[in-house]
Amino acid sequence: MKENRETLQKTLKPHWVWALALGSAIGWGAFVQPITWMESAGPLGVIIGFFIGALLMLLIAVSFGFLIKSFPVSGGGFAYAYISLGRTHAFISGWFLTLGYICIVALNASAFALMIKFIFPRVIENLPLYQVAGWDVYLTEIIVATLILILFGVSNLRGSSLSGRIQFIFCVIMIGAIFALLLLVGIQPSAGLQNITPMFPSDTTAIAAIISIVAIAPWAYVGFDNVPQTAEEFNFPAKKAFSLIVFAILAAAALYSLMIIVTAMVRPWEDVAAEGHIWGTGYIIQELLGPLGMAILAVALAMGIFTGLNGFIISSSRLMLSMARASILPKSFGKLHPKYNTPYVGIIFAVIISMAAPWFGREALLWVVDMSSIGVTIAYLYTCYAGFTLFKMKKDQTFNEKRHIVAPGKKILSFLGMVASVVFLALLLIPGSPAFLGAESRISLAIWIILGLVFYLIKRKDFNSIPEKEMNYRILGKEEIEIEKDRE
C-alpha cells in the first residue's frame, strides 16, 4: 500500500527563487570580510578569485538545472544522490547537507548579534557568562540571536509565499545599500580608485593569491543550491531554474566585487589591514562617512544576514521533509502544517538546534561551520555525478530512453563539475592548502561522521525495507526514475 505523500503548495515566483539563491549566497561575509580577503589576495586577486569561483559554480549548476527540471521535488542533493547511486549515498548526502544548512542558520543568527555588538557594544556586552576558546559569551548576545531565530522561524511557518516575498524585498534593499555606499564613497575627495593599489599582496604571488580566494568559493556561493530544495513549490516551469541560478551566481560575484571596491577605495587597504580592526570595513566606512555611512552598511549587512537566515531555514526544513518521506527521519518531519502547508516540524527543529549554538561561543561555531563546507561540496559532487550518469555522449547499448538523454556538451560540463567539486574537497582536506580545515574543524567532522554512521546503522533496516517503487514515489513523487526530455 502506497503511503500518503503530502505535497507543498506551488506558491514561489521566479524572482523570489532568484532572491532565495542570491540572498543565501551573499551573507555576512561580503560586508565583514573584505579586509581579511584583501590581506590574503589583494583587491584584484579577490575579484578574479570570486569570478573564477563563480565560473566553477556554473559548471556545477548545469547538473542542478537539468535535475531540477526532471525531478522538481524537495531534497536537492539528497534526492540526486538517490537517483544516481541509491539509498546509502542519499543518506550520506542528506546527513552532511542537514548539518551544513542548520550551521549556516546558526552562524547568521550569531553574525547578527555580532553586528549589534559592534554598533552598540554597551547593549551586548552585558551579563557576561563565560569564555569559550577565548571568546566572551554574553547572555544579551544569546538573547539577540535567539529572538532573531524565533522571528524568522515564525515567518517561515506562515507559508513559503511570505518567505519568498520578504526574501526578494531584503535582496532589493541590500543591493540598493551597496550601490549607495559605492556612490557615497566615490564622491569623497580623499577616497578613490588610487587607494586600490597594490592590486596583489607583496608577500605572495598573484596565482597563489587568487587560488586562496577560489578555495572558499563553495562557502562564498553556498545558497544557489537552495533552489532545488524549493523546486516542489515553483509556480513556474522548473526548466527556468537553471537561468535563475546562473543569474544569481553572477550577481553574487558582482556584489562581492563591489564591496571589495567600496572598501579599498576608502583608504589604502594595506594600512587598514595592518591596523588589525575587528571589523575593518565598518571602521573605515564610519571614519569616512560618519553615522550615515555606518547605518547604510549596517542595513546591507542586516539584509545579508536576514536573507541567509530565511533561505537556509527554508532549505533545511525542505531537506528534512524529503528525508522523512524516505523514513530516514521520523514521520513527523514529513507532516505539513494544516493551515500554512509548511514543513513546520523541520522549521521548528532547525530553529531550536540553532538556538543552542550561541551558548558555545562564536569560535566554537566557526569550527563546525568550516567543517560543514565539506558537506555542501559532497552534495555538489553527488549532483554532478547524477547529471553525468543521465547524460550520454551517444545512444549505445547502455542507453535507456527513460533514464538517459544524448547531451555530450552537458556530460562534459557535468564531468568538469565533478572535477571542480573534488578540487574543492581537496583544498579543504589537504594539509598546506589555503582552505585546509583547522584541527578543531577536523575533529568536528570526525564526530559528525561517527554520529552519521551510528544513526545509519540504527535506521538501515527501516530505510532498506521499503520497496524500490515505493521509495521512488516517496522521494521523487513517481514510481519510476524518468527524466524530462528536452523539447528544443
MIDOFI-466493 format. One record per residue: x, y, z of N, C-alpha, C in turn; residue in three letters. Coordinates in steps of 0.05 Angstrom, whole numbers, plus 5000, padded with zeros to 4 digits. Example, Ala and Ser with C-alpha at 12.3 -4.5 7.8 and 13.67 -1.06 7.14 Angstrom:
BEGIN
526448865156524649105156526449345156ALA525749555142527349795143525850015157SER
***
This chain:
BEGIN
501749765000500050005000501850255000MET501250434981502950674978502250875001LYS504450965014504051155037503251425026GLU501451565041500551825033502952025033ASN503252165012505552355009504452635007ARG504652785029503753065029505553235012GLU504353404995506053574977505653874984THR507754024978507854314984506354464962LEU505254694970503754864951505655014932GLN504855044907506455174887505955484888LYS507455614905507055904910509456074904THR511755964898514156124895514456234866LEU514756494864515056624838518056624829LYS518656664803521456654794523256844808PRO522357104811524157294824524557244853HIS522657104866523057024894525256804896TRP525156614877527056404877529856514870VAL530056694852532556824846533656964871TRP531957104886532757234911533657034932ALA532356804932533056594951535956504946LEU536656464920539456384914541456604919ALA540856844910542657074914543057144943LEU540757174957540857264985542257055003GLY541956804996543256595012546256585007SER547056654983549956664976551256904988ALA550057144986551157384998550357415027ILE552057335044551457345073553157555087GLY553657515112555257705128558057735117TRP559257535105562057545096562557765077GLY560657825059561058035039561558305051ALA560558355076560758615089562758615112PHE563458375122565258365145568058285137VAL568358125115570958005109572658145088GLN571858365075573458485053576458535060PRO576958645084579758705091581258445095ILE580058245107581357985111582057865084THR580157865065580657755039582857905024TRP582758175026584858335011587558285024MET587658235049590258185063591557935051GLU589857735044591057485033591257485002SER589757654988589757644959589857914945ALA589558134959589458394946586858434932GLY586058684925583458734913583058584887PRO584958594869584558464843584558164847LEU586258064865586357774870583657674880GLY582357824898579757744908577657744886VAL577657954870575657974849575957754828ILE578457714819578957494800578157224812ILE579057184837578456934851575456874853GLY573857084859571057054861569756994834PHE570657114813569557064787570356784776PHE572756704782573556424775571856224791ILE571456284817569756114833566856104822GLY565856334812563156344801563056164776ALA565156174759565156004735565155704743LEU566655634764566655354773563955274784LEU562655464798559955404808557955374784MET558355524763556555494739556855214727LEU559255104727559654824718557854634734LEU557854674760556254514778553254564773ILE552654824768549854904764548554764740ALA550154684720548954554696547454294704VAL548754144722547453894731545053954749SER545254164766542954244782540554324765PHE541154484744538954574727537454344713GLY538954154703537653924690536053744709PHE537253704733535953524752533453664764LEU533553924768531154064778528854044758ILE529554074733527554054712526253774711LYS527953564714526953284712525653194738SER526653294760525653204786525053444804PHE522853584799522253824814520953764842PRO522653654859521753574886523753684907VAL522853704932524653774954526753554957SER529053644968531153444974533853514962GLY533853634938536353724926538453504924GLY540853554936543053354934542353084946GLY540453074965539552824976538152654955PHE536252784941534752644920536452564897ALA538352744889540052684866542052464871TYR543052444896544752214904543251954902ALA540651964910538951724909538551634880TYR538151834862537651764833540051624821ILE542451714828544751604814546151374829SER546051374855547651174870546151024892LEU543551094895541950934913541851044942GLY540750874959539850964986542151045004ARG544250885005546450945024547751215017THR548251264992549451514984547551754988HIS544951694985542951904991543151985020ALA543351785037543651835066546152005072PHE548351935060550852085064550552375056ILE549452415032549052685022547152845040SER544952725048542952855065544052915093GLY545552725104546752765130548553005131TRP550353035111552153255111550753515105PHE548853505086547353755079545753865102LEU544453685117542853775140544553935159THR546953825166548753975184549654235172LEU550354225146551354475133549254695134GLY546754635127544654835126544054945154TYR543754775173543054865200545355025212ILE547854955207550055105217550155385205CYS549355415180549355685168547055855180ILE544855725187542755875201543855975228VAL545155805243546255875269548356095266ALA550056075245552256275242551056545235LEU548956555219547656815212546456945236ASN545156785254544056895278546257005296ALA548456865297550856955312551957205300SER552057225273553157465259551457705265ALA548757675267547057905273547758015301PHE548057835321548757915348551558055348ALA553357955331556058075329555858365317LEU554058395297553758665286552658865307MET550658775322549558945343551759005364ILE553458805369555658845388557659055379LYS558159065353560059265342558759545342PHE556259565335554959825333554159935360ILE553159755377552159835404553559655425PHE556159685429557559495447556459495475PRO555459725484554459735512551859575515ARG550459535493547959375494548659085497VAL550558985481551158695480552958615503ILE554958785510556958695530555958735558GLU553758605563552458595590552058295597ASN551958245623551357985633553357775622LEU555957805627557957605617557457345631PRO557857125616557356855626560056705630LEU561556675608563956515608565556555582TYR567856425580569356435555569556165542GLN569456165515569855915500571955975479VAL574255845480576455885461577156175459ALA577156315482577956595482575756795475GLY573356685469571056865461569256905485TRP568757155492566957215515564057175506ASP562657015521559856955516558157125535VAL556357295523554557465539551757365536TYR550257385558547457295557545857475538LEU546457735537544957915519545457835489THR547857745483548457645456546757405449GLU546557225468544856985464541957055460ILE540957255476538157335473537657455446ILE539457625436539157755409539057535388VAL540857345388540957125368538456955370ALA537456905394535056745398532556885387THR532357145393529957295383529857305353LEU532157345340532157355310531457085298ILE532356865311531656595302528656545304LEU527456635327524556595331523056755310ILE523957005304522557175285522457035257LEU524756935248524756805222523556525222PHE523556395245522156145247519156185244GLY518056385257515256445255514456525226VAL516156695214515456785186515556555167SER517356365171517456125154515055935158ASN514255925183511855755190509355845175LEU509256115170506756225159506556205129ARG508356065116508056005088510356095070GLY510855935049513155995031512656255015SER510156325011509656574995510656815012SER510156815038511157025055514257025056LEU515456785059518356765059519556865033SER518356785011519456864985519257164980GLY516957284989516557574985518557735001ARG518857665027520757815043523657775034ILE524257535023526957485013527557674990GLN525657714972526157894950526458184959PHE524758264978524958544989527658585002ILE528558395018531158425031533358445011PHE533258284989535358294969535458564955CYS533158674949532958944936534259154954VAL533559144979534659344999537659305001ILE538659065002541559005004543059114979MET541959064955543259164931543259464930ILE541059584938540859884939542859994958GLY543259864982545159965002548059954991ALA548659734977551459714966551959934946ILE550059984928550460204908550560474921PHE549060514943549060764957551860804970ALA553060594981555760614992557760674970LEU557460544947559360594925559260884917LEU556861004915556461274907557661464928LEU556961424954557861604975560861594979LEU562061364977564961344979566361464955VAL565161414931566361514906566461824904GLY564661964917564662254915566362394937ILE567562234955569262354975571962424963GLN572962674968575562754957577862584964PRO577862474989580162314998580062024988SER577661944979577361664970577661654940ALA577961414930578061384901579661134892GLY579761094866580960854856583960844861LEU585261074866588161084872588860924897GLN586860894915587460754940587360444937ASN586460354914586160064910588859924906ILE590860064897593559944893594859904920THR596659694922597359504902595059294897PRO594959194874592759004867593058734880MET595558654886596158394899597958444923PHE597858264943599758294966602658264957PRO604458404970607258394962608658134971SER607457994991608857755002607957494990ASP606557504967605757244954605457294924THR605257074909604957104880601957154874THR601457264850598757324842597057064840ALA598356844830596956594827596156484854ILE598056484873597456384900595256544913ALA595256804909593256984920590456914909ALA590356884883587756814870586756544880ILE588556344881587656084890586556084918ILE587656254936586756264963583856354964SER582956514944580156604943578456394929ILE579456274908577956064894577255844913VAL579055794932578755574951576255604969ALA575355854973573055904990570455934974ILE570555884948568255914931565855744940ALA566155494949563755344958562455494981PRO564055604999562855755022561656015012TRP563056154994562056424984559456404969ALA559056184954556756154937554655954947TYR555155834970553155644981550555804984VAL548455694973545955844973544455804947GLY546055794925544655744899543455464900PHE544655284916543455014918540955004936ASP540155234945537555254959535255234938ASN535855304913533755294892532555024889VAL534154804886532854544884531254454908PRO531954554932530454494956527554594954GLN527154804939524454924936523054854910THR524254674894523254614868520254524868ALA519454394889516754294892514754524894GLU515754764901513954994906513955204884GLU515355144861515455334839512655364828PHE511855614822509255654807509855724778ASN512155624768513055674741514455414731PHE514955384705516255144695519055104708PRO519654864716522154804730524554854712ALA524254844686526554884668527655164670LYS526155354682527255624686529255644708LYS529455434724531155444748534055494741ALA535055374719537855404712538555694707PHE536955834691537556114685537456284711SER535656214729535556364755538056324771LEU539056074771541556014786543856154774ILE544156154747546356294733546356584740VAL543956714738543656994743544457054772PHE543656884791544256924819547256904825ALA548556704813551456664818553056904807ILE552356994782553757224770553257484786LEU550757514795550057754811551557744838ALA551857504850553357484875556257554871ALA557557454849560357524843560657824840ALA558757954826558858244822558558394849ALA556758304866556358444892558758404911LEU559858164911562358124927564558324917TYR564858344891566858514879566358804885SER563858894884563159174891563959244920LEU563459054938564159104966567259124970MET568758964954571658984955572559264945ILE571359354923572059614911571359844930ILE568859824942568060024961570060044984VAL570759814996572559815019575359915011THR576359824988579059904980579260204972ALA577060324963577060604955577360794978MET576460715002576360895025579161005032VAL581060825036583860895040585560655036ARG588260685032589960455024589360205042PRO588659995029587759755043589959625060TRP592459645051594659525067594959655094GLU594559925095594660065120592359975139ASP589959945128587659855144588159575154VAL589159395137589759125146591759115168ALA593859295167595959295187594859395214ALA592659545214591559655239590059445255GLU589259225242588058995257585359045270GLY583559185255580959235266579258985267HIS577458965286575658725287573858725263ILE572858955255571158975230572359215214TRP574259155197575659355182573859535165GLY572059405150570259545133568459735149THR567359635171565659805188567160045199GLY569659995208571260215220571760435200TYR572760365176573560575157571160715144ILE568960565140566460695130565460905150ILE565460825175564561015196566461255198GLN569061205195571061415196570661615173GLU569961515149569761685125566961815123LEU564861655127562161755122560561815147LEU561661745170560261805195557861625200GLY555961705217553661535224551961455200PRO551661625180550061555156551261315142LEU553961325136555261105123555060855139GLY555460875165555260635182552460515182MET550460695181547660605181547060455155ALA548060555132547660425106549060155106ILE551560145116553059895116551659695135LEU550659785157549159615176546659505164ALA545259665148542859575134543659355114VAL545759405098546659205078547358935092ALA548858965114549758725129547258575141LEU545458735153543058605164541458465143ALA541158575119539758445097541158195088MET543858205088545357965081544957735101GLY544857815126544357615147541557515146ILE539557695142536757615142536157425118PHE537357485095536757315072538057035076THR540357025089541556765096539956605115GLY539056745136537256615156534756495143LEU533456665128530956595115531356365095ASN533456395078533956195057534655925068GLY536355915089537255655099535255525118PHE533555675131531355555145529455415126ILE528855555103527155435082528455165073ILE531055175066532354945054532654715073SER533454775098533854555117531254415123SER529054565125526454435130525454275107SER526054365082525154205058526953955055ARG529453975062531253745061530253535082LEU529653625106528653435126525953315119MET524253475105521753365094522253125076LEU524153165057524852955038525952705052SER527752755072528952535086526852385103MET524852525113522752395128521052225110ALA520552325086519052165066520351895061ARG523051895063524551645058524951485083ALA523751565105523851425131526651435144SER528251635136530851675150530351835175ILE528752035173527952195197525152105206LEU524352165230521652095240519452215221PRO517152075220515052155202514052445207LYS514252535232513352805239514653025222SER517152975213518553175196517253185168PHE515752985161514352985135511553095136GLY510553175160507953285162507953585155LYS505753675142505453955135503454095153LEU503954355159502154505176499354515164HIS497254455180494554435169493554695157PRO494554925166493655185156495555295135LYS498155295141500055425124501455245104TYR501054985106502254785087505254805086ASN506554845109509454855111510454625128THR512954525123514054315139514954415167PRO512954455183513354615208515154475228TYR515154215229516954075248519854125241VAL520554115215523254165206524054455212GLY522254645208522854925214523354965244ILE521654855260522054875289524654745298ILE525154505287527654365294530154525287PHE530154635262532554795254532955035272ALA530755165279530955405296531955325324VAL530855115336531655035363534554945364ILE535354785345538254695344540054945341ILE539255135324540855375320541055545345SER538955535361538855685387541055595406MET541855345403543955235422546755355415ALA547155425389549755505380550955745395ALA549555965399550756195412551856145440PRO550855935453551755865480554655755480TRP555555665456558255545454560355755445PHE559456005439561356205430561856195401GLY562556415389562856435360565156265349ARG567356255364569656105354568955805351GLU567555695371566755415370564855365347ALA563055565342561155535320562655545293LEU564655715290566155725265567555465259LEU568355315279569655055274567654865259TRP565154865268563154695256562354795229VAL562155055226561355175200563455115179VAL566055145186568255085168568054795158ASP567454625177567254335171564854285153MET562654445156560254395141560654465111SER562754615104563454655076563854395062SER564954195077565353935065562753815057ILE560753835074558153725068556853835043GLY556954095040555854225016557254134991VAL559954124993561554044970561053754962THR560553574982559853294976557253284961ILE555253454969552753464954553153564926ALA554953754921555553844894556653614877TYR558453454890559653224875557553024868LEU555752954886553552764880551752874858TYR551153124859549353244838550653234811THR553253304809554653294783554853004773CYS555352814792555452534784552752444773TYR550552524786547952454777547452554748ALA548252804744547952914716549752754697GLY552152694705554052544688552852274680PHE551452144698550351874692547851894674THR546452114675544052144659544552244631LEU546652404628547452504601549052284587PHE548652254561550252064545551552204521LYS553852114514555252224490553752144465MET552651894465551151794442549451564451LYS547651464434546051234441547650984437LYS548250844460549750594459548050374471ASP549350144476547849914487546849964515GLN547950154529547050204557544850424558THR544250534535542350764534539550674541PHE538250814559535550764568533951014563ASN531850994546530251224538529151374561GLU528451234583527251364606529351494624LYS531751384624533851474643535951654631ARG536151654604538451794592537551994570HIS539352184565538952374544541652414530ILE541552434504544052494489544752784491VAL546852844506547653124510550653124516ALA552353094496555253074500556453324514PRO555453564506556453804519555853814548GLY553353744556552553744584554053524600LYS554653304586556153084600558953184607LYS560153324588562853424593562753634615ILE560753814615560554014636560053894663LEU558353674664557853544690560353404700SER562053304681564553184689566453394701PHE566553624687568153844697567153944725LEU564453934728563354004754564253804776GLY564453554769565453354788568353414795MET569953474774572753544779572953784798VAL571353994792571354234809570654164838ALA568653984842567853904869570153764883SER571453584868573753434880576053624887VAL576553824870578554024876577854174901VAL575354254904574454404928574854224953PHE574153974951574553784974577453764981LEU579153744960582053714964583153964978ALA582254204970583154454982582354465012LEU580154345019579254345047580654135064LEU581653915051582553685066585553635064LEU586953755044589853705041591453905057ILE593153815075594853995091596454185074PRO596654435082598254635067596554785047GLY594054695042592354835024591355095037SER590755305021589855555033587155535048PRO585655325042583055295055582955045074ALA585354945081585554705097584054745124PHE582354555131580854575156582754565180LEU582054735200583554735225583154475241GLY584754435261584554185277581854155289ALA580654375300578054355313575854275293GLU576154385268574154325247574354035239SER576853935237577253655230576153465252ARG576453545277575253385299572253395297ILE571053625291568153645288567153475265SER568653465243567953305220568053005228LEU570052925242570252635251567952565269ALA567252745287564952685305562352655289ILE561952835269559452825253559352575236TRP561652485226561752235210561051995228ILE562151985252561651765271558651765279ILE557552005285554652025291552951925268LEU553752005243552351915219552351615216GLY554651495221554951205219553151065239LEU553151165264551451045284548451075277VAL547751315268544951365260544051185237PHE545851155217545250985194544850695202TYR546550595220546350325229543650275243LEU542750485258540150465272537850465252ILE537950635231535750675213535850495188LYS538150355184538650205159536350005153ARG535449865173533349655168530849785157LYS529849995170527450135160527850245132ASP530150375129530850515104530950315080PHE532150085085532549895063530149705059ASN528249705078525949515075523849625056SER523949875049521849995031522349905003ILE520349794989520749714961521649944943PRO523049874921524250084904522250284893GLU520050174882517950354871516750544892LYS516350424916515250584938517250804946GLU519850734947521850934954522051154932MET521951074907521951264885519651464888ASN517351354895514951524898515351724922TYR516351614944516651784968518652014963ARG520851954950522952164946522352344921ILE521552204899521352344874518452404865LEU516452294879513752344871512752174848GLY514451984839513651804817515051534821LYS513751314811514751054817517250974800GLU517551104778519851044760521651294759GLU524251244757526151464754526251534724ILE524751734716524751824688525452114686GLU527152184667527952454664526052604645ILE526152874647524553044630526253094605GLU525153024581526653054556526653354547LYS528853434535528953694523527153694498ASP525753924494523953934470524854144450ARG527454214451528454414431528254294403GLU
***
